[in-house]
């Protein structure tokens, strides 16, 4: 029974690693392609045409939203703070406080 549970844990871990790897590939492609698209737009500017326009960054914006959704799917809500962020922060503040009676600023 224990061996079966270990096998399931390994399979879940492999699946998680594969999804994280897929996200990082997606992120790398996003960065490379958007740099190329923005550089091409800059190169093709007509005299008097503005570089800072919605057209320049629209692909990066909408693709970025899709990338953010992908990140939440892979990392969940732990993407910003981590799963035990609150516990670590509480310990850090308690360690800094050291029992002093200083007021919060």
C-alpha positions in Angstrom: 0.0 0.0 0.0 2.8 2.4 0.9 4.5 1.7 -2.5 1.4 2.7 -4.3 1.1 6.0 -2.4 4.7 6.8 -3.2 4.1 6.1 -6.8 1.2 8.5 -6.9 3.2 11.2 -5.2 6.0 10.8 -7.8 3.4 11.0 -10.6 1.9 14.2 -9.1 5.3 15.7 -8.7 6.3 14.8 -12.3 3.0 16.3 -13.5 3.7 19.5 -11.5 7.3 19.8 -12.8 6.0 19.3 -16.4 3.5 22.1 -16.0 6.1 24.5 -14.5 8.5 23.7 -17.3 5.7 24.4 -19.8 5.0 27.7 -18.2 8.6 28.8 -18.4 8.8 27.8 -22.1 5.6 29.8 -22.7 7.2 32.8 -20.8 10.5 32.5 -22.9 8.6 32.5 -26.2 6.4 35.4 -25.0 9.5 37.5 -24.2 11.4 36.6 -27.4 8.4 37.1 -29.8 7.3 40.3 -28.2 10.8 41.8 -28.3 11.0 41.0 -32.0 7.5 42.4 -32.8 8.2 45.6 -30.9 11.6 46.0 -32.6 10.0 45.4 -36.0 7.3 48.0 -35.3 10.0 50.5 -34.2 12.0 49.7 -37.4 9.0 50.3 -39.7 7.9 53.6 -38.1 7.0 56.3 -40.7 8.2 59.8 -40.0 6.0 61.4 -37.5 4.4 58.2 -36.4 4.3 57.6 -32.6 6.1 54.5 -31.2 4.1 54.6 -27.9 0.7 53.5 -29.1 -1.7 50.7 -28.4 -0.9 49.1 -31.7 2.8 48.7 -30.6 2.0 46.8 -27.4 -1.4 45.2 -28.1 0.0 41.8 -28.7 2.1 41.9 -25.6 -0.8 43.1 -23.5 -3.3 40.4 -24.6 -0.8 37.6 -24.7 0.4 38.8 -21.3 -3.1 38.3 -19.9 -3.1 34.8 -21.3 0.3 34.2 -19.7 -1.0 35.5 -16.4 -3.9 33.0 -16.6 -1.4 30.3 -17.4 0.7 31.3 -14.4 -2.3 31.1 -12.0 -3.1 27.7 -13.5 0.4 26.4 -12.8 1.2 28.2 -9.5 -2.2 29.0 -8.1 -2.5 31.8 -5.7 1.0 31.1 -4.4 2.6 32.8 -7.4 3.2 36.0 -5.5 3.5 35.2 -1.8 4.1 31.5 -1.6 2.2 28.9 0.3 3.6 29.8 3.8 4.3 33.5 3.3 2.1 34.6 6.2 3.8 32.2 8.7 7.2 33.3 7.6 6.3 37.0 7.8 4.8 36.6 11.3 8.0 34.8 12.5 10.1 37.5 10.9 8.2 40.3 12.6 8.3 38.5 15.9 12.0 38.0 15.6 12.6 41.7 14.8 10.3 42.8 17.6 12.2 40.7 20.2 9.7 41.6 22.9 10.1 45.4 22.7 7.2 47.7 23.3 7.9 49.9 20.3 4.9 51.2 18.4 4.3 50.3 14.8 5.1 53.1 12.4 
